[in-house]
């Protein structure tokens, strides 16, 4: 991941590293120093990068002294040129979260790819606001055909509120958003123009969708107790069902991203094992309940697992510290328990409006 990005002699000096111990230092996108991974039980690592540069003034000796702590994250550095200190600073987790993502040090030669061409086409399409309207209209028509116009409106309301939770979290971290896209038969998608820098951002953005869904279900329950309208109880249960489904620990669902961020913050091996275990669990759930949609999502998730495997030693995301791992786990378990509790409580109440959510769950 990118640890440091500063100016040095009029050009960019960038330090890349991982929890495995390796570090690479780039000056103007050229690797000028490298430290290989070393087996060590120490949490703090002091590393010295030294290299020489040719300039109009002759040969310059550059030294970057780095002291790095991963849990909690802290990086102290001192940059010196010809023995004279030119920059010294301390970076914490919040500084990493605000960094811009660096360009690749080595530009790869472009290759023709059907998947890449499709991705480019979708990127061009999604830039037009009319696509949002078409997708929303398509979703409304699809769900009206499957169920009823009234239920389709309620379902879209649940999806939009869920995706708004993701958008709100993105904006909290200062990320530019492209809005919400409703995709027929697949749900919704909250999109951003920018990439995240930390796994804490991934956890918060992922869980805020289901958490907003929980809030909506609670509001519907309160409205049901006040008005006695059973349709509100049905909406509360169905909304809880949608968001509980999203919290399954399976990639690419929200729960899978939360599980991945927590596990990879411990180490890459545990992260991969957790992702694979989630996929196996997803296959079982898909087969047991006959959920064709989940089977389709598992195919997408398998691609993400392969990508994580290839990049396991070069993660660009700052891992969660111990405190954040505990908070994320409690937040996840608490949200799952609350959503599940709403469904179980309403299922035992004998409300007729719950027939449709129950039918969808068993179908």
C-alpha positions as CSV (number, residue, x, y, z in Angstrom):
1,X,0.0,0.0,0.0
2,X,1.0,3.6,-0.4
3,X,2.7,4.8,2.9
4,X,4.1,8.1,1.9
5,X,3.9,10.5,-1.0
6,X,5.9,13.8,-0.8
7,X,7.8,16.1,-3.1
8,X,11.6,15.6,-3.4
9,X,13.8,17.8,-5.7
10,X,10.8,18.9,-7.8
11,X,9.4,15.4,-8.3
12,X,7.3,12.9,-6.5
13,X,8.8,10.6,-3.9
14,X,6.5,7.7,-3.0
15,X,7.0,4.9,-0.5
16,X,5.1,1.6,-0.9
17,X,5.0,-1.1,1.7
18,X,3.1,-4.0,3.3
19,X,2.6,-5.6,6.7
20,X,4.8,-8.4,5.4
21,X,7.8,-6.1,5.8
22,X,8.8,-5.2,2.2
23,X,9.2,-1.6,1.1
24,X,9.8,0.0,-2.2
25,X,10.7,3.7,-2.7
26,X,9.9,5.4,-6.0
27,X,11.2,8.7,-7.2
28,X,9.5,10.0,-10.4
29,X,7.9,6.5,-10.8
30,X,11.3,4.8,-10.8
31,X,12.2,2.4,-8.1
32,X,15.3,3.8,-6.3
33,X,15.4,1.7,-3.1
34,X,13.9,-1.6,-1.9
35,X,13.8,-3.4,1.4
36,X,12.8,-7.1,1.3
37,X,10.4,-8.7,3.7
38,X,12.1,-10.0,6.9
39,X,10.6,-12.4,9.5
40,X,10.3,-10.4,12.7
41,X,8.1,-10.4,15.8
42,X,8.7,-6.7,16.4
43,X,5.9,-4.3,15.7
44,X,8.1,-1.3,15.1
45,X,10.4,-1.2,12.1
46,X,13.1,1.3,11.5
47,X,14.2,1.4,7.8
48,X,16.7,3.5,6.0
49,X,16.5,4.1,2.2
50,X,19.5,5.6,0.5
51,X,20.1,6.5,-3.2
52,X,21.9,8.9,-5.4
53,X,20.5,11.2,-8.1
54,X,22.1,13.1,-10.9
55,X,21.3,16.8,-11.2
56,X,22.7,20.0,-12.6
57,X,24.5,20.5,-9.3
58,X,26.1,17.1,-9.7
59,X,25.5,13.9,-7.8
60,X,23.1,14.2,-4.8
61,X,22.9,11.7,-2.0
62,X,19.3,11.3,-0.7
63,X,18.4,9.5,2.5
64,X,14.9,8.6,3.8
65,X,14.8,7.3,7.4
66,X,11.4,5.7,8.2
67,X,10.1,4.4,11.5
68,X,6.8,2.5,11.0
69,X,4.2,1.0,13.4
70,X,1.3,-0.8,12.0
71,X,-1.0,-1.3,15.1
72,X,-2.0,1.4,15.6
73,X,-0.6,2.9,12.4
74,X,2.1,5.6,12.8
75,X,4.9,6.6,10.4
76,X,7.7,8.9,11.3
77,X,10.1,9.9,8.5
78,X,13.0,12.2,7.9
79,X,14.2,13.2,4.4
80,X,17.7,14.5,4.0
81,X,19.7,15.6,0.8
82,X,23.5,15.6,1.0
83,X,23.2,15.2,4.8
84,X,20.9,18.2,5.3
85,X,17.4,17.6,6.6
86,X,14.7,18.9,4.2
87,X,11.5,17.3,5.6
88,X,10.4,15.6,8.8
89,X,6.8,14.6,9.7
90,X,4.6,12.0,11.4
91,X,1.7,10.4,9.6
92,X,-1.3,8.7,11.4
93,X,-4.2,6.7,10.1
94,X,-6.3,9.7,9.3
95,X,-3.5,11.1,7.1
96,X,-3.4,7.9,5.1
97,X,-7.2,8.0,4.7
98,X,-7.0,11.5,3.1
99,X,-4.2,10.6,0.6
100,X,-4.8,10.5,-3.1
101,X,-4.2,7.1,-4.7
102,X,-0.9,7.1,-6.5
103,X,-0.5,6.2,-10.2
104,X,1.0,2.8,-11.0
105,X,4.8,2.8,-10.9
106,X,5.0,0.8,-14.1
107,X,2.5,1.4,-16.9
108,X,1.3,-1.9,-18.2
109,X,0.7,-2.3,-22.0
110,X,-2.9,-2.2,-22.8
111,X,-4.5,-5.4,-24.0
112,X,-7.7,-6.0,-25.8
113,X,-10.3,-7.6,-23.4
114,X,-14.0,-8.2,-23.9
115,X,-14.5,-7.7,-20.1
116,X,-12.5,-4.4,-20.3
117,X,-14.5,-3.3,-23.3
118,X,-17.7,-4.0,-21.5
119,X,-16.5,-2.2,-18.4
120,X,-15.6,0.8,-20.6
121,X,-19.0,0.8,-22.2
122,X,-20.7,0.7,-18.9
123,X,-18.5,3.5,-17.6
124,X,-19.6,5.6,-20.6
125,X,-23.2,4.7,-20.1
126,X,-23.3,5.4,-16.3
127,X,-22.0,8.9,-16.9
128,X,-25.3,9.9,-18.4
129,X,-28.0,10.8,-16.0
130,X,-30.7,9.3,-18.3
131,X,-29.3,5.9,-17.4
132,X,-30.4,6.3,-13.8
133,X,-33.9,7.1,-15.0
134,X,-34.0,4.1,-17.4
135,X,-32.7,1.7,-14.7
136,X,-35.2,3.0,-12.2
137,X,-38.0,2.6,-14.6
138,X,-36.8,-0.8,-15.6
139,X,-36.7,-1.8,-11.9
140,X,-40.2,-0.5,-11.3
141,X,-41.6,-2.4,-14.3
142,X,-39.8,-5.6,-13.4
143,X,-40.9,-5.7,-9.8
144,X,-44.4,-4.6,-10.7
145,X,-44.6,-7.5,-13.1
146,X,-43.2,-10.0,-10.5
147,X,-45.4,-8.7,-7.6
148,X,-47.6,-5.6,-7.8
149,X,-47.1,-1.8,-8.5
150,X,-47.6,-1.0,-4.8
151,X,-45.0,-3.6,-3.7
152,X,-42.6,-2.5,-6.4
153,X,-42.7,1.1,-5.0
154,X,-42.1,-0.2,-1.5
155,X,-39.2,-2.4,-2.6
156,X,-37.5,0.5,-4.5
157,X,-37.9,2.7,-1.4
158,X,-36.1,0.0,0.6
159,X,-33.3,-0.3,-1.9
160,X,-32.8,3.5,-2.3
161,X,-32.7,3.9,1.5
162,X,-30.1,1.1,1.8
163,X,-27.9,2.6,-1.0
164,X,-28.3,6.1,0.5
165,X,-26.5,4.7,3.6
166,X,-23.5,3.8,1.4
167,X,-23.6,7.2,-0.2
168,X,-23.7,9.0,3.2
169,X,-20.7,7.0,4.4
170,X,-18.8,7.8,1.2
171,X,-19.5,11.6,1.6
172,X,-18.4,11.3,5.3
173,X,-15.0,10.2,4.1
174,X,-14.9,13.0,1.5
175,X,-15.3,10.7,-1.5
176,X,-17.0,12.0,-4.6
177,X,-20.1,10.0,-5.5
178,X,-21.9,9.4,-8.8
179,X,-25.3,8.5,-7.1
180,X,-27.5,5.5,-6.9
181,X,-28.3,3.1,-9.7
182,X,-31.3,0.7,-9.5
183,X,-30.6,-2.5,-11.5
184,X,-33.6,-4.6,-12.4
185,X,-33.7,-8.0,-10.6
186,X,-30.3,-7.3,-8.9
187,X,-31.1,-4.4,-6.5
188,X,-29.1,-1.2,-6.3
189,X,-25.6,0.2,-6.6
190,X,-24.0,3.2,-4.9
191,X,-21.1,4.4,-7.0
192,X,-18.1,6.6,-6.3
193,X,-15.5,8.3,-8.5
194,X,-12.7,7.7,-6.0
195,X,-10.9,4.8,-4.4
196,X,-10.7,4.2,-0.6
197,X,-7.4,4.1,1.2
198,X,-8.2,2.2,4.4
199,X,-10.1,-1.0,5.4
200,X,-12.0,1.1,8.0
201,X,-13.5,3.1,5.2
202,X,-14.5,-0.2,3.5
203,X,-16.1,-1.5,6.7
204,X,-18.1,1.7,7.4
205,X,-19.2,2.2,3.8
206,X,-20.3,-1.5,3.6
207,X,-22.2,-1.6,6.8
208,X,-23.9,1.8,6.6
209,X,-26.3,0.4,3.9
210,X,-27.7,-2.4,6.1
211,X,-27.6,0.0,9.1
212,X,-29.8,2.5,7.3
213,X,-32.0,-0.4,6.4
214,X,-32.3,-1.3,10.1
215,X,-33.3,2.3,10.9
216,X,-36.0,2.2,8.2
217,X,-37.4,-1.1,9.6
218,X,-37.5,0.4,13.1
219,X,-39.4,3.4,11.8
220,X,-41.9,1.2,10.0
221,X,-42.4,-0.8,13.2
222,X,-43.1,2.3,15.2
223,X,-45.5,3.5,12.5
224,X,-47.2,0.1,12.7
225,X,-47.6,0.3,16.4
226,X,-49.1,3.8,16.1
227,X,-51.4,3.2,13.2
228,X,-52.1,-0.5,13.3
229,X,-51.6,-0.8,9.5
230,X,-50.3,-4.3,8.8
231,X,-48.7,-3.2,5.5
232,X,-46.1,-1.3,7.6
233,X,-45.3,-4.4,9.5
234,X,-44.8,-6.3,6.2
235,X,-42.6,-3.5,4.9
236,X,-40.5,-3.6,8.1
237,X,-40.0,-7.4,7.8
238,X,-39.2,-7.3,4.1
239,X,-36.8,-4.5,4.4
240,X,-35.1,-6.3,7.3
241,X,-34.9,-9.4,5.0
242,X,-33.2,-7.5,2.2
243,X,-30.6,-6.0,4.5
244,X,-30.0,-9.3,6.3
245,X,-29.3,-10.9,3.0
246,X,-26.8,-8.2,2.2
247,X,-25.0,-9.0,5.5
248,X,-24.3,-12.6,4.5
249,X,-20.5,-13.0,4.8
250,X,-20.2,-13.6,1.1
251,X,-18.4,-11.5,-1.5
252,X,-19.5,-9.3,-3.2
253,X,-22.3,-8.6,-0.6
254,X,-21.8,-6.0,2.1
255,X,-21.2,-8.7,4.7
256,X,-18.4,-10.2,2.6
257,X,-16.6,-6.9,2.4
258,X,-16.8,-6.5,6.2
259,X,-15.5,-10.0,6.8
260,X,-12.7,-9.5,4.2
261,X,-11.6,-6.2,5.8
262,X,-11.5,-7.6,9.3
263,X,-9.8,-10.9,8.3
264,X,-7.2,-9.3,6.0
265,X,-6.3,-6.8,8.8
266,X,-5.1,-9.7,10.8
267,X,-3.1,-11.3,8.0
268,X,-3.5,-12.1,4.3
269,X,-3.7,-15.9,4.9
270,X,-6.7,-15.5,7.3
271,X,-8.3,-13.1,4.9
272,X,-8.2,-15.5,2.0
273,X,-9.4,-18.4,4.2
274,X,-12.3,-16.2,5.4
275,X,-13.3,-15.3,1.8
276,X,-13.1,-18.9,0.7
277,X,-15.2,-20.1,3.7
278,X,-17.7,-17.4,2.9
279,X,-18.0,-18.6,-0.7
280,X,-18.5,-22.2,0.5
281,X,-21.2,-21.0,2.9
282,X,-22.8,-19.1,0.1
283,X,-22.9,-22.2,-2.1
284,X,-24.6,-24.1,0.7
285,X,-27.2,-21.4,1.2
286,X,-27.8,-21.0,-2.5
287,X,-28.3,-24.8,-2.9
288,X,-30.4,-25.2,0.3
289,X,-32.8,-22.3,-0.5
290,X,-32.6,-22.5,-4.3
291,X,-31.4,-18.9,-4.6
292,X,-30.3,-18.5,-8.2
293,X,-29.5,-14.8,-7.6
294,X,-27.0,-15.7,-4.8
295,X,-25.4,-18.3,-7.1
296,X,-24.9,-15.5,-9.7
297,X,-23.4,-13.2,-7.1
298,X,-21.0,-16.0,-6.0
299,X,-19.5,-16.0,-9.5
300,X,-18.8,-12.3,-9.1
301,X,-17.4,-12.9,-5.7
302,X,-15.1,-15.6,-6.9
303,X,-13.4,-13.1,-9.3
304,X,-12.9,-10.8,-6.3
305,X,-11.3,-13.6,-4.3
306,X,-8.9,-14.4,-7.1
307,X,-7.9,-10.7,-7.3
308,X,-7.3,-10.6,-3.5
309,X,-5.2,-13.7,-3.8
310,X,-3.0,-12.2,-6.5
311,X,-2.7,-8.9,-4.6
312,X,-2.4,-10.4,-1.1
313,X,1.2,-9.1,-0.5
314,X,0.5,-5.7,-2.1
315,X,-2.7,-4.5,-0.5
316,X,-3.3,-0.8,-1.1
317,X,-5.5,-0.5,2.0
318,X,-4.4,0.4,5.5
319,X,-5.5,-2.5,7.8
320,X,-7.8,-2.1,10.8
321,X,-6.1,-1.7,14.1
322,X,-7.1,-4.0,17.0
323,X,-9.7,-1.6,18.4
324,X,-11.3,-1.1,14.9
325,X,-11.4,-4.9,14.4
326,X,-13.4,-5.2,17.6
327,X,-15.7,-2.3,16.9
328,X,-16.4,-3.6,13.3
329,X,-17.2,-7.1,14.6
330,X,-19.6,-5.8,17.3
331,X,-21.2,-3.4,14.8
332,X,-21.7,-6.3,12.3
333,X,-23.0,-8.8,14.8
334,X,-25.3,-6.3,16.4
335,X,-26.8,-5.2,13.1
336,X,-27.4,-8.9,12.0
337,X,-29.0,-9.7,15.4
338,X,-31.3,-6.6,15.2
339,X,-32.5,-7.4,11.7
340,X,-32.9,-11.0,12.4
341,X,-34.8,-10.2,15.6
342,X,-37.3,-8.0,13.7
343,X,-38.0,-10.8,11.2
344,X,-38.4,-13.5,13.9
345,X,-40.6,-11.2,16.1
346,X,-42.9,-10.3,13.3
347,X,-43.0,-13.8,12.0
348,X,-44.4,-15.0,15.3
349,X,-47.1,-12.3,15.4
350,X,-49.3,-13.9,12.7
351,X,-49.7,-10.7,10.7
352,X,-51.1,-11.4,7.2
353,X,-49.0,-8.8,5.6
354,X,-45.9,-10.9,6.3
355,X,-47.1,-13.6,3.8
356,X,-45.2,-12.1,0.9
357,X,-41.8,-11.7,2.6
358,X,-42.1,-15.2,3.9
359,X,-43.0,-16.5,0.5
360,X,-40.1,-14.7,-1.1
361,X,-37.7,-16.1,1.5
362,X,-38.9,-19.7,0.8
363,X,-38.9,-19.3,-3.0
